[in-house]
Amino acid sequence: MTATRQICLAAYLDDMLAEVARTRLEAHGIPAFVASDDCGGMQPFMANLGGFRLLIDSAHEAEAREILAAGLPETD
């Protein structure tokens, strides 16, 4: 088994954008996690200092970057 590590793939200033990116990755089978430092939601303004970080396992980095670079699919 190859050792991997968790990396920050992207950072967002908006928690909803981070969650959209997370769900897109998870829809493609890539486990992802959004992290922020906002004291458990008690100090939401603190998240703006470091943003909302999208974390993934480094083994999925190339595929995850492709998925996010493709943008959102068009709808009618």
N, C-alpha and C positions, 0 to 999 in steps of 0.2 A: 504494500500500500504506500502510495506517495504522500508525503507530509505536505499539507497545504496550510494556508493561513487566511484569516478574514481580512479583507481589504475594503477600503472606502472607494466605491466605484464612482460616486457622484455626491454632490451636496446641493441642497435646495433651500431656498428661503421660505418656501411655502410647503407646509406639511402635506397638503393634498397632492401637490405635484410629486412629492417623494413617494406617497402611497400609490399613485398611479403607476409610477416606474416600478415599484415593488411588485404590484400585481401583474404587470406585463411580464416581468421576469419569471414570476411564479407560474404564470400560465404556460410558459415554455419549459417548465420543469427545473428552474433555477431557484433554489431557496434564497430568500433575501430578507433583510431586516432593516427597518428604519430606526435610527438612533438619534436622540437629541438630548441636550443637557438643559432640561427645563424644570428640574426639581420635582419630577413626577407629575408634571402638569400644573403645579402650584405657582410657578413663575414662568408663564409662557413667553414673556418677553426675552428671557434668557436664551431661548432657542435661536434667536436672531444672531447671537454672538458667534455661534458655530454652525448654524444651520441645521438642517435635517439631513443626516448622512445615510446614504444607501450602502449597506454593507452586504458583501457576498463572499463566498469562498473563492480564493484565488484561482482554483482549478477551472472556474467558469468565466473568468474575466473576458476572454476574447469573444465568446458567444454572447455574453451579456452586453458588451459594448456594441456589437452588431445590432442586437435587438433594439437597444435604446437609440442608436443612430438612425434606424429605419423610420423612426417617428411613429405617430399614431395612424392607424388605417383610416382611409377615407370612408365616410358614410353618406348615404343618399338622403 
